[in-house]
Amino acid sequence: MPQVNLLPGAISEILATVTDTHHITKADRYGLLAALLDESISSEDLTAIDRLLYSLRRGRIQMTTELSLVM
């Protein structure tokens, strides 16, 4: 089974970007998936993911089909 190695600070970067743009991209979602598959994820990162999912459920964040919002 392939090993998933998450970049340090990736979750906080996703959180900052999504908070700024109010959109979560495919790349962001794959990053969150990789983080959840990583068994050594910190409780701080889990809390950040919970905040993102809560905001998504409440409609504060929209999902986009684009890979990235960077132009």
PyRosetta script that sets phi, psi and omega in degrees:
from pyrosetta import init, pose_from_sequence

init()
pose = pose_from_sequence("MPQVNLLPGAISEILATVTDTHHITKADRYGLLAALLDESISSEDLTAIDRLLYSLRRGRIQMTTELSLVM")
pose.set_psi(1, 132.1)
pose.set_omega(1, -178.6)
pose.set_phi(2, -64.7)
pose.set_psi(2, 143.7)
pose.set_omega(2, 178.6)
pose.set_phi(3, -86.2)
pose.set_psi(3, 135.3)
pose.set_omega(3, 178.1)
pose.set_phi(4, -101.0)
pose.set_psi(4, 121.2)
pose.set_omega(4, 178.1)
pose.set_phi(5, -116.1)
pose.set_psi(5, 112.6)
pose.set_omega(5, -178.7)
pose.set_phi(6, -84.3)
pose.set_psi(6, 137.1)
pose.set_omega(6, 177.5)
pose.set_phi(7, -69.7)
pose.set_psi(7, 139.9)
pose.set_omega(7, 178.1)
pose.set_phi(8, -61.4)
pose.set_psi(8, 132.6)
pose.set_omega(8, 178.7)
pose.set_phi(9, 82.4)
pose.set_psi(9, 5.4)
pose.set_omega(9, -176.5)
pose.set_phi(10, -65.2)
pose.set_psi(10, -41.9)
pose.set_omega(10, -177.8)
pose.set_phi(11, -66.5)
pose.set_psi(11, -43.0)
pose.set_omega(11, 179.2)
pose.set_phi(12, -65.9)
pose.set_psi(12, -33.3)
pose.set_omega(12, 177.1)
pose.set_phi(13, -67.9)
pose.set_psi(13, -42.5)
pose.set_omega(13, 177.1)
pose.set_phi(14, -62.7)
pose.set_psi(14, -45.3)
pose.set_omega(14, 179.9)
pose.set_phi(15, -59.3)
pose.set_psi(15, -44.2)
pose.set_omega(15, -179.3)
pose.set_phi(16, -65.4)
pose.set_psi(16, -43.3)
pose.set_omega(16, -179.4)
pose.set_phi(17, -65.3)
pose.set_psi(17, -45.9)
pose.set_omega(17, -178.7)
pose.set_phi(18, -67.1)
pose.set_psi(18, -38.1)
pose.set_omega(18, 177.4)
pose.set_phi(19, -62.9)
pose.set_psi(19, -37.1)
pose.set_omega(19, -179.0)
pose.set_phi(20, -74.5)
pose.set_psi(20, -41.4)
pose.set_omega(20, -173.5)
pose.set_phi(21, -95.9)
pose.set_psi(21, -19.9)
pose.set_omega(21, -175.9)
pose.set_phi(22, 63.7)
pose.set_psi(22, 23.1)
pose.set_omega(22, 177.0)
pose.set_phi(23, -134.6)
pose.set_psi(23, 141.1)
pose.set_omega(23, 175.4)
pose.set_phi(24, -115.1)
pose.set_psi(24, 124.5)
pose.set_omega(24, -174.9)
pose.set_phi(25, -92.2)
pose.set_psi(25, 174.3)
pose.set_omega(25, 175.8)
pose.set_phi(26, -61.4)
pose.set_psi(26, -41.1)
pose.set_omega(26, 179.6)
pose.set_phi(27, -62.6)
pose.set_psi(27, -39.8)
pose.set_omega(27, 176.9)
pose.set_phi(28, -62.4)
pose.set_psi(28, -43.4)
pose.set_omega(28, -178.9)
pose.set_phi(29, -65.4)
pose.set_psi(29, -40.3)
pose.set_omega(29, 176.7)
pose.set_phi(30, -66.7)
pose.set_psi(30, -34.9)
pose.set_omega(30, 175.7)
pose.set_phi(31, -64.2)
pose.set_psi(31, -40.8)
pose.set_omega(31, 177.2)
pose.set_phi(32, -66.5)
pose.set_psi(32, -39.3)
pose.set_omega(32, 177.4)
pose.set_phi(33, -61.4)
pose.set_psi(33, -45.5)
pose.set_omega(33, 178.4)
pose.set_phi(34, -61.6)
pose.set_psi(34, -38.6)
pose.set_omega(34, 179.6)
pose.set_phi(35, -65.9)
pose.set_psi(35, -40.3)
pose.set_omega(35, -179.8)
pose.set_phi(36, -70.3)
pose.set_psi(36, -27.9)
pose.set_omega(36, 176.9)
pose.set_phi(37, -77.8)
pose.set_psi(37, -18.5)
pose.set_omega(37, 178.6)
pose.set_phi(38, -76.5)
pose.set_psi(38, 120.2)
pose.set_omega(38, -176.1)
pose.set_phi(39, -74.3)
pose.set_psi(39, -14.4)
pose.set_omega(39, -177.1)
pose.set_phi(40, -102.6)
pose.set_psi(40, 23.0)
pose.set_omega(40, -179.7)
pose.set_phi(41, -66.9)
pose.set_psi(41, 139.8)
pose.set_omega(41, -177.6)
pose.set_phi(42, -78.7)
pose.set_psi(42, 160.4)
pose.set_omega(42, 178.2)
pose.set_phi(43, -66.8)
pose.set_psi(43, -29.2)
pose.set_omega(43, 176.5)
pose.set_phi(44, -64.3)
pose.set_psi(44, -42.4)
pose.set_omega(44, 178.2)
pose.set_phi(45, -68.2)
pose.set_psi(45, -38.4)
pose.set_omega(45, 176.6)
pose.set_phi(46, -62.7)
pose.set_psi(46, -38.7)
pose.set_omega(46, 177.0)
pose.set_phi(47, -64.3)
pose.set_psi(47, -40.6)
pose.set_omega(47, 178.2)
pose.set_phi(48, -63.8)
pose.set_psi(48, -41.2)
pose.set_omega(48, 177.9)
pose.set_phi(49, -64.9)
pose.set_psi(49, -41.3)
pose.set_omega(49, 176.8)
pose.set_phi(50, -59.5)
pose.set_psi(50, -41.0)
pose.set_omega(50, 178.7)
pose.set_phi(51, -63.3)
pose.set_psi(51, -41.6)
pose.set_omega(51, 178.2)
pose.set_phi(52, -63.6)
pose.set_psi(52, -44.9)
pose.set_omega(52, -179.9)
pose.set_phi(53, -65.3)
pose.set_psi(53, -37.8)
pose.set_omega(53, 177.4)
pose.set_phi(54, -63.8)
pose.set_psi(54, -44.0)
pose.set_omega(54, 178.7)
pose.set_phi(55, -64.4)
pose.set_psi(55, -37.0)
pose.set_omega(55, 177.6)
pose.set_phi(56, -65.4)
pose.set_psi(56, -43.8)
pose.set_omega(56, 179.1)
pose.set_phi(57, -64.0)
pose.set_psi(57, -35.2)
pose.set_omega(57, -178.9)
pose.set_phi(58, -82.2)
pose.set_psi(58, -5.5)
pose.set_omega(58, 177.7)
pose.set_phi(59, 87.0)
pose.set_psi(59, 10.8)
pose.set_omega(59, 179.2)
pose.set_phi(60, -79.9)
pose.set_psi(60, -19.5)
pose.set_omega(60, 179.2)
pose.set_phi(61, -123.7)
pose.set_psi(61, 139.8)
pose.set_omega(61, 177.9)
pose.set_phi(62, -110.3)
pose.set_psi(62, 141.7)
pose.set_omega(62, 174.5)
pose.set_phi(63, -86.0)
pose.set_psi(63, 137.5)
pose.set_omega(63, 175.5)
pose.set_phi(64, -114.8)
pose.set_psi(64, 155.7)
pose.set_omega(64, 177.8)
pose.set_phi(65, -90.4)
pose.set_psi(65, -2.6)
pose.set_omega(65, 179.8)
pose.set_phi(66, -75.4)
pose.set_psi(66, 150.6)
pose.set_omega(66, 179.1)
pose.set_phi(67, -71.0)
pose.set_psi(67, -38.8)
pose.set_omega(67, -178.7)
pose.set_phi(68, -152.9)
pose.set_psi(68, 150.9)
pose.set_omega(68, 177.4)
pose.set_phi(69, -93.7)
pose.set_psi(69, -4.5)
pose.set_omega(69, 179.6)
pose.set_phi(70, -73.2)
pose.set_psi(70, 132.0)
pose.set_omega(70, -178.7)
pose.set_phi(71, -114.6)
pose.dump_pdb("model.pdb")
